[in-house]
Amino acid sequence: MLKIKNLKAGYGDIEILHDVSLEVNPGETVALIGANGAGKTTTLRTISGLIRSWGGDIHFDGQAIQNWRSNRIVAAGLIQVPEGRKLFPKMTVLENLEMGSFIRTARRNRARNLKRVFELFPRLAERKSQLAGTLSGGEQQMVAIARGLMSQPRLLMLDEPSLGLAPLIVSSIFEVIKEINKVGTTVLIVEQNAVQTLGIADRGYVLENGIISLAGTGQELLKDERIRSAYLGL
């Protein structure tokens, strides 16, 4: 579904990604883990067309998309939920969710998709008329993920969904991610939280200083001594 080969990207004259290669197959949950500053967000932003690649290939469903505009990438079903949630704080929960359904196909199915996200996140149904800026951090993350789902993603990319959340909320967010994948949405999740992420991932990659240093199944990486030492403190 998504295949990245020898991807290079950066900002200004500073190269952040050096020959990054990874792939995500239909129906998988794939994790990209790494320390802060490793290049995880840059990877997602490059895939999404928010920054231009400096070299390499990005293929989605067999099409080279590295030169596509971000709106065309979104229309193809490749949706990113950004780090920090990026909600419209003075708009209601419902209005924020509706902002996710401006693609033509998603707009036609807005009512159905809204019903689906309210089933996944019952709390949002209760707070649909509340301003997004008045929600708790966990509730705001729910809105961000739900807004992404309103775009009818074929591949949903999540950037640090557990950032700044209490452990109990983190667990519930990861349970929802599992459910999203179970009902047919392919997921690429970028995280520093290695335990939770690899625990739900079919496969994972470790990004260090802009280079993929390790790859394997989620369980293989959880058992790897280098991962246990660097990310689990064991």
C-alpha positions in Angstrom: 0.0 0.0 0.0 2.7 2.5 1.1 6.3 1.9 0.0 9.1 4.4 0.8 12.6 3.8 -0.7 15.7 5.8 0.0 13.8 8.9 1.2 15.8 12.0 1.9 14.3 15.2 3.4 15.0 18.1 5.6 14.6 21.8 6.4 16.7 24.6 4.9 20.1 23.1 4.2 19.9 20.5 7.0 19.2 17.0 6.0 17.0 15.1 8.5 16.2 11.9 6.7 19.0 9.8 5.1 17.8 7.0 2.8 14.8 6.0 4.9 13.0 2.9 3.5 9.9 1.3 4.9 6.6 -0.2 3.8 3.1 -0.6 5.1 0.9 -3.4 3.7 -2.9 -3.3 3.5 -4.6 -4.1 6.8 -1.4 -3.7 8.9 -0.6 -1.6 11.9 3.0 -0.5 11.5 5.0 1.4 14.1 7.7 3.9 13.6 9.5 4.5 16.9 12.4 6.6 17.9 13.7 9.2 20.3 12.7 12.9 20.0 14.5 14.5 17.1 15.0 11.2 15.2 13.0 12.4 12.2 9.7 10.6 12.8 7.5 13.7 12.2 9.6 14.8 9.3 8.9 11.3 7.7 5.2 11.8 8.1 5.2 15.4 6.8 7.2 14.3 3.8 4.8 11.4 3.0 1.8 13.9 3.4 3.4 16.4 1.0 3.7 19.1 3.7 7.4 19.2 2.9 9.1 18.2 -0.3 11.4 15.2 -0.5 15.0 15.7 -1.5 15.3 12.3 -3.0 14.0 8.8 -3.0 10.5 7.4 -3.8 7.1 7.4 -2.1 4.6 5.1 -3.6 1.0 4.8 -2.5 -1.1 2.1 -4.2 1.6 1.8 -6.8 1.6 5.5 -7.7 4.6 7.8 -7.1 3.2 10.6 -4.9 6.4 12.4 -3.8 5.6 15.3 -6.1 1.9 15.5 -5.4 0.3 18.4 -3.5 -1.0 17.5 0.0 -4.7 18.0 -1.0 -4.3 15.4 -3.7 -2.6 13.0 -1.2 -5.5 13.5 1.2 -8.0 12.8 -1.5 -6.3 9.5 -2.3 -7.0 8.4 1.3 -3.7 9.0 3.0 -4.6 11.0 6.1 -2.3 12.3 8.8 -3.4 13.1 12.4 -0.7 15.6 13.4 1.3 15.8 16.6 -0.2 18.3 19.0 -3.7 17.7 17.7 -4.0 21.1 15.8 -7.7 21.6 16.6 -9.8 24.7 16.0 -10.2 25.7 19.7 -13.0 28.2 19.2 -15.1 25.8 17.1 -17.3 23.0 18.6 -16.4 19.4 18.6 -19.0 18.8 15.8 -17.6 21.6 13.7 -14.0 20.3 14.1 -15.2 16.8 13.0 -17.0 18.3 10.0 -13.8 19.9 8.9 -12.5 16.4 8.3 -15.1 15.7 5.7 -14.5 18.3 3.0 -13.2 15.7 0.5 -16.0 15.1 -2.0 -16.4 11.4 -1.2 -16.3 12.0 2.6 -18.7 14.8 2.3 -21.3 12.5 0.7 -20.9 10.1 3.6 -20.6 12.6 6.4 -23.6 11.4 8.4 -22.5 7.8 8.3 -18.9 8.7 9.2 -20.1 10.9 12.1 -22.2 8.0 13.4 -19.1 5.8 13.2 -16.8 8.1 15.1 -19.4 8.7 17.8 -19.6 5.0 18.3 -15.8 4.8 18.7 -15.8 7.9 20.9 -19.1 8.1 22.8 -17.7 11.0 24.9 -17.5 13.1 21.8 -21.2 12.6 21.1 -21.9 13.9 24.6 -19.6 16.9 24.0 -20.4 17.6 20.4 -21.6 21.2 21.1 -18.7 22.0 23.4 -15.8 24.2 22.2 -12.8 22.0 21.4 -10.5 24.3 23.4 -12.3 23.6 26.6 -11.8 19.8 26.4 -9.2 17.8 28.3 -6.1 16.7 26.5 -7.4 13.2 26.1 -10.7 14.4 24.7 -8.8 16.7 22.3 -6.8 13.7 21.0 -10.0 11.8 20.5 -11.3 14.7 18.4 -8.1 14.8 16.3 -8.3 11.0 15.6 -12.0 11.2 14.9 -11.5 14.2 12.5 -9.0 12.1 10.6 -11.5 9.2 10.4 -14.1 11.6 8.9 -11.9 11.9 5.8 -12.4 8.1 5.2 -8.7 7.2 5.3 -7.4 4.1 3.6 -4.2 4.7 5.5 -4.3 6.6 8.8 -1.0 8.1 10.0 -0.9 9.0 13.7 1.9 11.3 15.0 2.5 10.9 18.7 -1.1 10.2 19.8 -0.1 9.5 23.4 1.9 12.7 23.8 1.2 14.5 27.1 -1.7 12.1 28.1 -2.2 10.3 31.4 -1.5 6.5 31.3 -5.2 5.6 31.6 -6.1 7.8 28.7 -3.2 6.5 26.7 -4.5 2.9 27.1 -7.9 3.9 25.9 -6.5 5.7 22.9 -4.5 2.6 21.9 -7.6 0.4 22.3 -9.4 2.7 19.9 -6.5 2.5 17.4 -6.7 -1.3 17.6 -10.4 -1.1 16.8 -9.8 1.3 13.9 -7.4 -1.2 12.4 -9.7 -4.2 13.1 -12.5 -2.7 11.1 -10.3 -2.2 8.0 -8.2 0.9 8.2 -4.5 0.5 7.8 -2.5 2.4 10.4 1.0 3.9 10.5 1.8 5.1 14.0 4.7 7.3 15.0 5.5 7.2 18.7 8.1 7.5 21.5 6.0 5.2 23.6 7.6 2.0 22.4 5.8 -0.5 24.7 2.2 0.5 23.9 3.0 1.0 20.2 4.9 -2.2 19.5 2.3 -4.1 21.6 -0.4 -3.4 19.0 1.9 -3.3 15.9 2.2 -6.1 13.3 5.6 -4.7 12.3 7.8 -1.9 13.4 10.8 0.2 12.4 13.3 2.1 14.6 14.4 5.5 13.4 17.7 6.9 14.7 19.2 10.1 13.5 17.3 9.9 10.2 18.2 6.3 9.5 16.2 3.1 9.9 18.4 1.1 12.3 16.1 -1.9 13.1 13.0 -3.5 11.7 10.9 -6.5 12.6 7.6 -7.6 14.0 6.2 -5.7 17.0 7.0 -8.7 19.3 10.5 -9.2 17.9 11.4 -5.5 18.6 9.9 -5.6 22.1 12.2 -8.5 22.9 15.3 -6.9 21.2 17.9 -6.1 23.9 18.7 -2.8 22.1 15.1 -1.7 22.3 14.7 -2.8 25.9 17.8 -0.8 26.9 17.1 2.3 24.9 13.4 2.6 25.2 12.2 0.5 28.1 15.0 1.2 30.6 15.7 -2.5 31.1 
